[in-house]
């Protein structure tokens, strides 16, 4: 799964948002999204595994807990791609608007 497929799911996006404030244990993440989405602990674990495989989060073991954190560089790659697309389409749409305005003038 690539990064875009990973963030396409609302539960995975929400997990990343929760991690935006810092590291959290898997159990804490389960509690946070369970209330919002009504998902089970195994389902959250699967989402976290997919995020880890996509390189968007990293984890470490602390005693019996697994602690997760965001990998900002990987998220930044998505942001850069979105910025490039937005600039491209902004330029194209501005050119279209100019052409339409010019075509309406006598």
C-alpha positions as MATLAB code, in Angstrom:
seq = 'XXXXXXXXXXXXXXXXXXXXXXXXXXXXXXXXXXXXXXXXXXXXXXXXXXXXXXXXXXXXXXXXXXXXXXXXXXXXXXXXXXXXXXXXXXXXXXXXXXXXXXXXXX';
ca = [
       0.000    0.000    0.000;
       1.385    3.394   -0.881;
       1.026    6.542    1.200;
      -1.961    7.823   -0.762;
      -3.876    4.598   -0.331;
      -3.027    4.668    3.355;
      -4.436    8.156    3.927;
      -7.504    7.455    1.795;
      -9.153    5.758    4.765;
     -10.794    8.089    7.333;
      -9.753    5.936   10.292;
      -6.106    6.008    9.236;
      -6.268    9.759    8.652;
      -7.696   10.193   12.145;
      -4.956    8.039   13.652;
      -2.370   10.284   12.007;
      -4.185   13.354   13.357;
      -4.090   11.924   16.876;
      -0.363   11.321   16.504;
       0.147   14.919   15.404;
       0.517   15.985   19.024;
       3.179   13.387   19.791;
       3.718    9.731   20.493;
       0.840    7.578   21.695;
       0.552    3.972   22.759;
      -1.517    1.646   20.608;
      -4.032    1.257   23.438;
      -4.547    5.015   23.628;
      -5.112    5.165   19.885;
      -7.613    2.329   20.096;
      -9.596    4.177   22.769;
      -9.605    7.406   20.776;
     -10.847    5.965   17.499;
     -13.137    3.350   19.002;
     -15.438    6.100   20.241;
     -15.371    7.945   16.939;
     -15.673    5.043   14.523;
     -16.862    2.113   16.624;
     -13.965   -0.105   15.508;
     -12.408   -2.964   17.437;
      -8.875   -3.206   18.777;
      -7.868   -5.725   16.059;
      -9.205   -3.363   13.367;
      -7.186   -0.442   14.776;
      -4.102   -2.663   14.946;
      -4.556   -3.497   11.275;
      -4.860    0.193   10.367;
      -1.716    0.979   12.358;
       0.142   -1.854   10.611;
      -0.888   -0.485    7.208;
       0.267    3.009    8.184;
       3.579    1.544    9.358;
       4.013   -0.424    6.110;
       3.292    2.732    4.097;
       6.036    4.503    6.063;
       3.707    7.123    7.554;
       4.153    6.068   11.164;
       6.870    4.312   13.101;
       6.616    2.312   16.277;
       8.797    1.187   19.121;
       8.272   -1.265   21.937;
       8.214    0.094   25.487;
       7.826   -2.793   27.944;
       4.519   -4.324   26.884;
       3.269   -1.335   24.935;
       3.808   -0.378   21.319;
       4.332    3.379   20.969;
       3.544    5.080   17.649;
       4.755    8.330   16.140;
       4.277   10.106   12.825;
       7.073   10.099   10.272;
       6.834   13.752    9.151;
       9.141   13.407    6.142;
       6.847   10.816    4.558;
       3.787   12.989    5.183;
       5.646   15.952    3.702;
       6.079   14.000    0.455;
       2.297   13.829    0.145;
       2.027   17.544    0.861;
       4.605   18.405   -1.806;
       2.731   16.342   -4.393;
      -0.532   18.092   -3.501;
       1.165   21.505   -3.751;
       2.492   20.689   -7.228;
      -0.934   19.558   -8.390;
      -2.613   22.632   -6.984;
      -0.149   24.974   -8.707;
      -0.610   23.109  -11.994;
      -4.403   23.298  -11.850;
      -4.450   26.878  -10.567;
      -2.402   27.915  -13.615;
      -4.613   25.946  -16.017;
      -7.849   27.265  -14.530;
      -6.559   30.845  -14.555;
      -5.659   30.462  -18.252;
      -9.119   29.056  -18.969;
     -10.753   31.957  -17.150;
      -8.714   34.462  -19.166;
      -9.643   32.713  -22.430;
     -13.323   32.741  -21.506;
     -13.245   36.434  -20.615;
     -11.466   37.238  -23.872;
     -13.956   35.205  -25.905;
     -16.876   37.125  -24.413;
     -15.470   40.490  -25.477;
     -16.548   41.859  -28.910;
];
